[in-house]
Amino acid sequence: MMAAESPATVNHPADQHLETLALDSSSAASAAASTDPLLHPPPSPSPPSARAAAANGDPFVEENGEDESPPILPTPDSPVVSREPSPLSYQITVTDPKKHDEAATGAAGVIPGSGSYFSYLVTTRTADGSEFRVRRRFRDVVTLADRLAATHRGLFVPARPDKSIVEGQVMQRHEFVNQRCVAVQRYLCRIAAHPTVARSDDFRTFLTDPSGIPTSEGESPRFNPSITAASPTAVTTPTTPTKGGRDFFGMFKDLKQTVANGLMAVRPPPVEEETDAKFLFHKAKLEQLEQQLAATSQQAEAFAKAHEDFRTTTAHLGMTFVKLAKFEKDQSTCSSHRTRAVNINNFANAVVKVSRSQTKLDAEIVKHLDTIHKYLETMTSVHNAFTDRSNALLHIQSLSSDLFALHNRVAKLESVSSRGIDQERTRYQKVEELKETIRTSEDAKSHARKEYELIKENNMNEIKRFNKEIRQDLVEMMKGFVTSQVEQSDNIASIWAKLAEDTKGYAERRS
């Protein structure tokens, strides 16, 4: 459980959490590996910024001294907290795409490929050895994503893969289908790794029930701030169920409220605004983190591409020397020529071995640096969760404005004197009807307020989880990256050392 949080009363400098990666330069060269701060972080006291913040009652530091602020880069003195385990251990694979024909009507039948779709085999293995196999099409993935977004508002729900606008045409390409397999598998695995969303009944149904999740055309819950949830992470509103699909009337009401907030000189009280200083601070830090991740992602891709180019060049060099050795051997007329051909061939084989070792290193580089891309993708989920919060607040403000207008109408009717009994009866009926509408709107606002408070709680819990996981994952990424570089460098060095030993005699004869 998280420690209690103190009220947000202190302003925080934007750079107080920026730290540098300390290196232990006092260690001897022979003991460098055992004292590497990446591989073996030395224990150290809390950072000065954290100590100063704690002394000043900083609301962004927990009682146990752990800094909650979104880290830009983990350091040896940053606490690495164990990741919150996923509730269920799932091993999910998506394979075996199959094409199916589908009757196309109207304009859809004119588009090439629109009369067919692909299904994918989703295999799920659980910790107890159970295995489930179901076939799903991408439409089922979209339905799952909509349901999870509706029932887990305010959480960092993983974003689903995008749906191609010209999907019917590009789907005929083999590489597109394979890429979608990989994207869907990655998406499902990210859901399974989420400690809350993985418990969803919809997710379990998607993985295990051959009939799948009942669909509702037009589902897009993130655009409907009045949607309520039926899971432990949401508040259930005891109102008449609405039809499936987007609540366009509610959307236009909220849009109208947004325009009114920007254009009206005087807004009806009460004005609902985001006043949580702690949340606004975290939101700003996460926006800065996203910019840093985007820049780092570009550099990681450039680094991986440069390393791949170097490996390709090394492999071409090795093959060129193989051809040269063969030429020397075929054209040799004396023993010295044959000896030179053997040495060239040994060099060529060494270069080829180095290129193979670099191939393994390339795979390790991509695997470790993929952590950057993973968290950059997660920022989409972060934005969606914060959008849920904004929409919920906007919905409350829309209801508040409606109530303000209703109360004004009641006050006007009650202040007007009627000229006869019939007019008095009519006025009384209108007032009673308006009061009933006010009571209904008050109930709706109360439920909207509860939903908003739940989203706020979900936001902060997710921010805490995100901070802990990114600290651990970035440290593990750097440790794995450095370790793989050391291992492959040692392997390459041993290849060159063996070649030097094999050609020592030839060099001595020349001297």
N, C-alpha and C positions, 0 to 999 in steps of 0.2 A: 504494500500500500504506500501511496505517496505521503510525504510529510505535509503537515498543514501549511497553508500559504498565508503570508502576512499581507496586509493591504498594500496596494500600489500607491506609494507616496513619494518615491524618489525618482528623479530623472536619471537616465543612464546614458553615458557617452557611448556613441556607436562603436567605438574602437576598443572598448574595455575587454572584449573577449578575444581579440586578435593576439595570438601568441606565436612564437617562432619555435621551430623544431630543434631542441637542444641536442648537440652532439658531444660525446665524451671524447675529447681530444687528448686526455691525459693517459689513456690506456696504451699499453705497449702493443706493437704491431702484431706480436704472436698471439695476443689475447683479444684482438679486435672483434672477432666473431662472437665471443662470449660476453663482451661488454657492449655490443651494438645496442643503442637505445631503442632501435626499432624492434629488434628481436627479443631483448630483455630490458624493458623499461625500468629504470631505477626508481625506487620509491622517493618521493619528494613531497614537501608540504604544499598546501593549496596555493594557487597563483595569487600574487599580490592583489590583483583586481578583485578576486573572490573574497579575500580576507577583508579588504576595505569595504566591499559591498556588504558583507555580513556584519561588520562593525557598525555600519550606518543603517542597519535594518533593511537591507536591500530585499525587495519583494520577489526578486527573480532568483534568489538562492534559497534552496530548501533548508530546513532546520538542521539536516545532517551535513550541511556544507557543500552539497553538490550543486554546481552551477547548472541551471536549467536552460540557459540561453542557447539558441541554435548555434552549434559550433561551426566555424568556418573551416578549421583544420584541427584534427585531434593531435595532441602532443603527449610526450611521455608522462607529464604530470597531470594529464586529463584522466579522470577515473573511467575505467572500462567496466561497465555494468553488464551483467549477463542478460542476454536477450530474453524477453518474455516468451516462454515456449508456446507453440501453437497448440490449441486444445486437442487436435487430432493429427496423427501422423499419416499424411497422405503421400503416396508416390503416384503422380499423374503423368501419363503419356498420351499424346494425341498423334495417331498414325492412320495409315490405310485410307486415304481419301478416295471416295467412290462417287462417280457421276450418276445422277438420276435425272430422268426426264420429268418435266412438269408441264402440265397444260397451260399454255399462255393465251390470254384473251386480250382483245382490244389492241392498243398501241404497243403493249409489251411484246406481242408476238412479232412485231416488225424488227425489234432490236436483235441482232445476232447473239445467240447464246442465252437469251432471256428465258427460254423455255426449259432450262435445265439448272440444276444446282448440285453442289457437292456436299456429301456428309462425311464426317470424320469419326473414327473409332476412338472413344475416350476410355482409357483403361485406368482404373484406380485400384491401388493396392493399399491396404490398411496395415497398421502395426500388428494386428492379430492374425495376419495371413489371409484375410478375406480379399477377394478380387471381384471387381465389378466391371462389366464391359457394356457400354451403351454407344449408340450412334447419334451424333448431334450434327445439325447444320448450323451455319453461322447465325441464322435468325434466332436459334435457341440461345446462343451466346449473348445476343443483344437483349433478349428477354431477361436472361439472368442478370445482366448488368443493370437493367432498369429496376428490377425487383430489389437488388442489393442496395442500390442508391436510395430507393424509397424507404426501406426498412432500417437503414443505418445512416440517417442524416447526421452530418457533423463529423463522421468518421472519415479517415483517409482510405476510402474504398478504392482499390486498384482500378485504373481506367482500362476499359476494354480496347481491343484493337479497332482501328478505324474501318469503316465500311466504304469500299471504293464506289465512287459515283458511277463509273462505267464497269461495274463488277461483272455484268453478264458477258462483256467482251474479253476483259483481261483474265477472267476465270478459266478461259480455254487454254491459257498458257500454263505449262507444267510448273515453271518456277514460282508463279503466283500462288498456286495451290500449296506448294511445299512451304513457302514463306508464311502462308496463313496457318498451316499446321504448327509451325514453330511459334508464331505469335499467340495462337490460342492456348498452346501448352504453357507458354510463359505466363499468360494471363491467369490461367487456372492455378498454377503453382504459386503465384503471388497472392491469390485469394486464400489458398490453403495455408500460407505462412502468416496470415493476419490473425491475431489471437481472438478477435471478436467476430469478424465476418465469416471465418471458417466454420463457426457454429451454426450458421444460418440453415434453416430448413430448406430454403430454396436451393442453396448450394449443394446440400446433401441429396436432394431430389434430382438435381441436374446430373450428379455423378453416378447415381445408383438406380434411378427409376427409368425404365425403358420408355414410358409414356411421356416423360419430360415435364416441364413446368407449363401449366395452362397459360396461354398467351392472351394478351389484351392489346388489340391494335392501337398504335399511337402512344404507347406508354413512354413517358419521358418525365419522370418524377421530379428531376431537379428544377424544372421550370414551374412546378406547382407547389408553392409554399404552403398550401393548405392541406397537402396530403398527410395523412396520419399513418402510423406504422403499427403492425401487429406483432412486434417482437419485443424482447426485454429491453432493447435499447431505444424504444420510442414510446410515446404516450398515446394511448388509444382514446380517440374522441368519440363520445356516445352520441353521434349524430347520424342522420340518414345517409347510407352509403351513396357515394357518387358514382357516376358512370366511369368506365375505364377510359383512359386517354387523358389528354391535357385539359386542364380547366382553363379554357380560353377566356371565359368571362372573368375569372379571378386574375388571370394574367393581365387583361386590359385594365382592370381596376387598379392593380399594383402599378402598371405603367402610368396610368393617370395620376396616381399619387406621386410617382417619381417626378413627373413633369410639374405637378403642383408645387412640390418642394423646391424646385429650381426657379419657378416663375412667379409664384405668389409672394407679394411683399409681406403679408401676414399669414402665418400658418396657424390652423386651429390647434389649440392645446389639447392634450399634451403632445409634445414633439418627441418621438422615439428616435434616439441616436445612440450610436455605439460609444459607450463611456468607459469600457473596461480597459484601463491603461496597460495592464499586464498583457492582455491579448493583443492590443495594438502594437506593443513593443515586439512581441514574438512575431507578429505578422510582418512587421518591417524587417526584422532580422531574417526571416525566411525568404522574403523577396530578395534581399542582398545575397543570401546563400544560393538562390536560384541563378542569379547572375554569375556568381563564382563557378557554380557547377557547369553552366553553359560554356564558359570560357575554358574550363578545365577539360570538358568533353571534347571540344574542338582540338585542343592540343594533344589529348590522348589519341584521337583518331590520326592526327598528323604523325605522331610518334610511331604508332603501329604501322602506318603506311610506309614511313621511311625505313623501319626495320624490315618490313616485308620486301621492299625494293632492294635493300642490302642483301637479304638472303637470296633473292632471285639472281642478283648480280654474281654472288659467290658461287651459286650453282652453275651458272653459265660459264664462269671462269674455270671451274673444275672440269666441265665437259669439254671445254676448249683444249685444256691441257691433256685430257685423255686422247683427243684426236691427234694432238702434237706427238704424244708418246707413241701412238700407233704409227704415225708417219715416220718417226725416227727409227722405229723397229723394222718397218718394211724397207726402208732405204739404207739400213745399216750395212756397211761393208767391212767393218772391223770390230774388234771387241770393245773399243772405247765408245763407239757409236751405240752398241747394244747396252753398255753400262749406263750411258746417258739416258737412253730410252727407258730403262728400268727406273732410274731416279726420277725422271719426269713423271712416269706413271705413278710412282709412290706419292709424289707431290699432288698429282691430280686426285688420287684417292683420298688424300688427307683433306683437300679442299672440299670434295664431295661430302665427306663425313662432317666437316664443319657446317656445311649448308644444311645437312640433316639435323644437326644439333640446333642450329638456328631456327629450323622449322618447329621443333619442340618448344623453343623459347618463345617464338611468335604466338603459339597457342596459349602459353602461360600468360603472356602479356595481355592478350585479348581477354582471357578469363578474369584476370585480376582487375584490369582497368574497366571491365564491364560494370563494376560497382558504381562508378561515376554515372554511367548511363542509366543504371537502375534508379538511382536517387533523382536524377533529372526527370525521369518518367514519373516518379512519385510526386513531383511538384504539381502535376496535373490533378492528382487526387487531392492535394492540399488546397489548390484553388477551388475545386468543386466543394470541398467541405466548408470553406469560408464563404462560398456563394450560398450554400444552404443557410448559413447564419444570416447573411445579408437579406436573403429572400424572406426568412422567418421574421426578421425585424421589420422589413417593409410591409409584410402582411399585418403585423400588429399595428403599425402606423395607419394602414388603410382602414382597419377596423376602428381605430380611435377617431379617425376623421369622420367615418360614417356615424359613429355614436355622437360626435359633436354636432353633426348636422341634424340628427334625429332629435336630440335634446333641444336644439334651437327651434325646430318645427313644433315640438310639444309646447315650448314656452310661448310661441306666437299664438298657437291655438288657444291656450289657456288665458292669454291676455286679451283676446278679442271677445267682446260681449255680443251675445246672440240676440236677434230681434224677435224671435218667436220660439215656441216649444220645439217645432220640427228642426229648426236650425241648431238649437241647443242639443237635441238628441244626436243629430249628425255630427256636431262638433265633439260630443262626448265619445261617440263610437270611434272617430278618427284618433282621438287622443289615446283611447284604450288600445287600438290597433298599433299605434306608434310605440306605446309602452311595452307591448308584447314583443314588438320587433327589437326594442332596446334590450329587453331581457335576453332574447335569443342572441343578439350581437354581443352582449356582455359575456354570455357563456362561451361563445365562439372565441372571444378575445382571451378569456381565461385559459381555454385549451391551447390557443396559439401561444400564450405566454409560457405555459408549461413546456410546450414543444421547443420554444426558443431557449428556455433554460436548460433543457436536455441537450440541445445542440451545443450550447456553450460548454457544458460539462464534457461532452464528447470531444470538442475541439481541444480543450486543455489536456485531457487524457492522451489524445493522439499526439499532441506536441511533445509531451513528456516522453512517450514511447519512441517517437521519431528521433528525439535528441539522443536518447540512450543507444538506439540501434545504429545511428549514423556514426557515433563515436566508435563503437566496436567494429563496425564494418570497414570504416576507413583505416583504422589501425591494422586490422587483419589484411586488408588490401595491400598496404605498404609492406607489411611483413612478408606476405606471400610474393610480392613483386621482387623485393630485395633477395629473398631466399632463392627464387628461381633464377635470377640474374647470376648469383654466386655459383649455383650448381652448374649452370650451363657454361659459365666462364671457366670454371675448373675443368669441365669436360673438354672444352675447346683447347685450353692450355695443354692438357695431356695429349691431345692429338698432335699439336705442333711440337711438343717435346719429343714424342716418339719419332716424328718425322726427322727432327734434328739429329736424334741419335742414329737413325738408319742412314742418314746421308753424311755422317761425320767422316767416314772413311774416304768418301769421294772428295770432300772438302780438303782433307789432309793431303791427299795425293796431288791436288792442284797446287797446294802451297809448297 
